[in-house]
Amino acid sequence: MRKSIYPVIFIMGITFISILMLAILNEITKNRIDEYREIEEKKQILYIFNLSNENDSNQKIEDKFSKYIKIETKDNISKYTALNNDEIIGYGFKIEGKGLWGLIEGYIALSKDYNKIIGLTFIKHSETPGLGGRIDETWFKDQFRELEIGDNISLIFRPREGGNIDSISGATQTSDKVRLLIVNEIEKIRDKWRD
């Protein structure tokens, strides 16, 4: 009996010490992680308006964000207005919807008449790496830059007639989910924010 108690006590001690160390490490790094998330969010918002590049330092991101972006909140939904010399460039919004394997989250920027996508980025998804996960690759996101969508939101994958977007080869379902996500979110945005 004594021989079997020592290993159990040893394992419990090691477990307790490991949990304690992880809790302390979590507490020590919590503020830094929150700061990183905030900077990353600002960077993505600047990206959708084409106001940043990958080499921008954290300070440059902060400076650009405070210079160009104004935030307005309505019913717990934030609208990011991009301004250049008090001239409105467009409006940015967080978007989310169902992907093939889970929730897709991102940001979209629309022109001030809500008829053109200025930019699009994805910040979180569960799509298959190398297939649907390619939605966060630059080539895919860049084809939405300055894309005229009109009042009836025409997002059509090539080679269909009138196609204006290339889908991801081997990830047709993810591509279609992204298209539906964008269309649905733009409709919601227009209903809520368009005058």
Backbone torsions as a table, in degrees:
resi	resn	phi	psi	omega
1	MET	NA	-45.9	-179.3
2	ARG	-62.7	-37.8	-179.0
3	LYS	-64.3	-33.9	-179.2
4	SER	-82.1	-19.6	179.5
5	ILE	-76.2	-37.4	-177.7
6	TYR	-60.0	-47.0	178.0
7	PRO	-61.8	-36.9	179.9
8	VAL	-65.8	-44.8	178.7
9	ILE	-64.0	-41.3	179.0
10	PHE	-61.4	-47.7	179.6
11	ILE	-62.7	-41.8	178.9
12	MET	-63.8	-40.1	178.0
13	GLY	-63.8	-46.5	178.3
14	ILE	-61.5	-43.1	178.8
15	THR	-61.7	-46.2	179.7
16	PHE	-60.8	-45.9	180.0
17	ILE	-63.0	-43.0	179.6
18	SER	-62.8	-44.5	179.4
19	ILE	-64.3	-41.5	179.0
20	LEU	-62.4	-43.7	179.4
21	MET	-64.2	-41.5	178.2
22	LEU	-65.4	-39.9	178.4
23	ALA	-63.9	-42.7	178.5
24	ILE	-65.0	-45.4	178.8
25	LEU	-61.3	-41.4	177.5
26	ASN	-60.6	-44.5	-178.9
27	GLU	-66.4	-39.0	-179.5
28	ILE	-66.6	-39.0	-174.5
29	THR	-95.4	-2.7	-175.0
30	LYS	-56.9	-49.2	-178.8
31	ASN	-63.7	-40.3	-179.8
32	ARG	-66.0	-39.7	178.2
33	ILE	-64.6	-43.1	177.9
34	ASP	-61.5	-41.2	177.4
35	GLU	-63.1	-42.6	178.9
36	TYR	-62.2	-44.4	179.0
37	ARG	-60.8	-41.8	179.8
38	GLU	-64.0	-44.4	177.9
39	ILE	-63.4	-43.0	-179.6
40	GLU	-63.4	-39.9	177.3
41	GLU	-62.8	-45.5	178.8
42	LYS	-62.4	-40.1	179.4
43	LYS	-61.8	-42.6	-179.9
44	GLN	-67.6	-37.3	177.9
45	ILE	-66.5	-42.3	175.6
46	LEU	-63.1	-37.4	-179.9
47	TYR	-60.6	-42.8	-176.9
48	ILE	-65.8	-24.4	176.5
49	PHE	-93.9	3.9	-178.9
50	ASN	60.5	40.0	-177.7
51	LEU	-109.6	7.9	-179.6
52	SER	-142.0	167.8	170.9
53	ASN	-134.5	167.8	-172.8
54	GLU	-64.2	-22.7	-176.3
55	ASN	-88.4	0.1	179.8
56	ASP	-62.9	132.6	176.1
57	SER	-73.8	166.2	178.1
58	ASN	-58.1	-40.1	-179.9
59	GLN	-66.5	-38.9	179.4
60	LYS	-66.3	-38.5	176.8
61	ILE	-61.9	-46.5	178.3
62	GLU	-59.0	-45.5	-178.7
63	ASP	-63.1	-46.9	179.9
64	LYS	-63.8	-41.5	-178.5
65	PHE	-62.1	-45.5	-179.5
66	SER	-70.1	-26.8	-179.9
67	LYS	-78.8	-41.9	-170.6
68	TYR	-104.0	-22.7	-169.7
69	ILE	-112.1	131.9	172.6
70	LYS	-119.6	139.5	-176.3
71	ILE	-111.2	133.0	174.8
72	GLU	-126.7	137.5	-178.9
73	THR	-120.0	136.3	179.0
74	LYS	-141.9	120.5	-177.9
75	ASP	53.8	44.7	179.1
76	ASN	64.5	18.6	176.2
77	ILE	-116.5	128.0	-177.8
78	SER	-93.0	139.5	172.8
79	LYS	-117.0	126.2	-179.9
80	TYR	-102.0	112.6	179.4
81	THR	-97.1	123.6	177.8
82	ALA	-95.1	127.6	-178.4
83	LEU	-123.6	143.9	172.2
84	ASN	-132.3	111.3	-174.8
85	ASN	54.6	47.1	179.7
86	ASP	64.3	8.8	175.2
87	GLU	-97.4	128.8	-178.4
88	ILE	-72.4	124.5	175.1
89	ILE	-84.2	-43.8	-178.8
90	GLY	171.5	-171.9	-176.9
91	TYR	-125.7	138.8	178.8
92	GLY	-115.1	148.5	-178.3
93	PHE	-143.8	149.6	171.8
94	LYS	-80.2	137.5	178.6
95	ILE	-124.4	150.5	174.5
96	GLU	-157.1	149.4	179.8
97	GLY	-173.5	178.0	-175.3
98	LYS	-78.2	128.1	172.0
99	GLY	-96.9	-163.9	178.4
100	LEU	-70.9	-41.8	-174.6
101	TRP	-113.5	-1.3	-179.2
102	GLY	168.2	-167.7	-177.0
103	LEU	-71.8	137.3	172.7
104	ILE	-112.2	129.5	177.6
105	GLU	-122.5	147.4	178.3
106	GLY	-168.7	-166.8	176.2
107	TYR	-132.5	146.2	176.8
108	ILE	-132.9	142.0	175.4
109	ALA	-115.1	132.5	179.3
110	LEU	-118.4	151.9	176.5
111	SER	-65.0	167.1	-175.5
112	LYS	-67.0	-17.5	173.5
113	ASP	-95.5	3.3	176.9
114	TYR	64.0	19.9	-178.5
115	ASN	-109.8	7.2	179.4
116	LYS	-144.3	137.7	173.3
117	ILE	-85.2	120.7	177.7
118	ILE	-81.4	-40.5	-179.5
119	GLY	-168.6	164.5	-175.8
120	LEU	-149.6	141.8	173.6
121	THR	-147.7	155.6	177.4
122	PHE	-116.0	134.1	-177.3
123	ILE	-110.3	-17.5	-178.0
124	LYS	-156.8	133.5	175.5
125	HIS	-162.6	166.4	179.5
126	SER	-119.8	23.9	-176.5
127	GLU	-74.4	158.0	-174.7
128	THR	-64.1	123.3	177.8
129	PRO	-57.3	136.7	179.0
130	GLY	85.0	-14.8	176.6
131	LEU	-120.9	-100.8	179.1
132	GLY	-62.8	-25.5	179.0
133	GLY	-64.5	-10.4	179.3
134	ARG	-73.4	-2.2	178.3
135	ILE	-62.0	-23.0	178.9
136	ASP	-95.6	12.0	174.1
137	GLU	-80.2	147.3	-175.2
138	THR	-58.0	-43.1	-177.2
139	TRP	-58.9	-37.5	-179.2
140	PHE	-72.0	-46.3	-178.7
141	LYS	-67.3	-36.0	-176.3
142	ASP	-66.3	-24.1	179.7
143	GLN	-72.5	-10.0	175.1
144	PHE	-90.3	-12.3	-178.9
145	ARG	-62.5	127.6	177.4
146	GLU	57.8	32.0	-178.8
147	LEU	-85.0	116.9	177.0
148	GLU	-69.8	129.5	-179.0
149	ILE	-118.2	-18.0	178.4
150	GLY	67.7	-177.6	-179.2
151	ASP	-70.9	-29.4	-177.2
152	ASN	-96.8	12.9	176.8
153	ILE	43.2	82.5	178.3
154	SER	-96.7	101.0	171.2
155	LEU	-116.7	108.7	-175.1
156	ILE	-129.3	131.5	178.9
157	PHE	-81.0	136.4	174.0
158	ARG	-69.2	150.2	12.0
159	PRO	-93.3	13.3	177.3
160	ARG	-57.3	152.1	-179.3
161	GLU	-58.7	132.2	-179.2
162	GLY	78.1	11.5	-178.3
163	GLY	-60.3	137.9	-179.9
164	ASN	-128.1	4.3	-179.6
165	ILE	-140.3	140.1	172.9
166	ASP	-87.5	129.2	175.3
167	SER	-80.5	172.2	179.3
168	ILE	-89.2	122.5	179.6
169	SER	-59.5	130.6	179.0
170	GLY	82.7	0.8	-179.5
171	ALA	-135.9	49.4	-177.3
172	THR	-61.1	-41.6	-178.1
173	GLN	-66.9	-41.5	176.8
174	THR	-63.4	-44.0	178.9
175	SER	-58.0	-43.2	180.0
176	ASP	-67.4	-38.1	177.2
177	LYS	-62.6	-40.7	178.8
178	VAL	-64.4	-43.6	178.3
179	ARG	-59.4	-47.4	179.0
180	LEU	-63.4	-41.3	177.8
181	LEU	-57.4	-48.9	-177.7
182	ILE	-63.8	-46.8	-179.4
183	VAL	-61.1	-48.2	-178.9
184	ASN	-62.8	-42.3	-178.1
185	GLU	-69.0	-38.6	177.8
186	ILE	-64.2	-40.1	178.1
187	GLU	-61.9	-43.3	178.2
188	LYS	-63.4	-43.5	-179.8
189	ILE	-61.3	-46.5	-179.8
190	ARG	-62.1	-41.3	179.1
191	ASP	-61.8	-37.7	-174.6
192	LYS	-85.6	-38.2	-168.5
193	TRP	-112.4	-23.3	-175.5
194	ARG	-75.0	135.1	179.8
195	ASP	-86.0	NA	NA
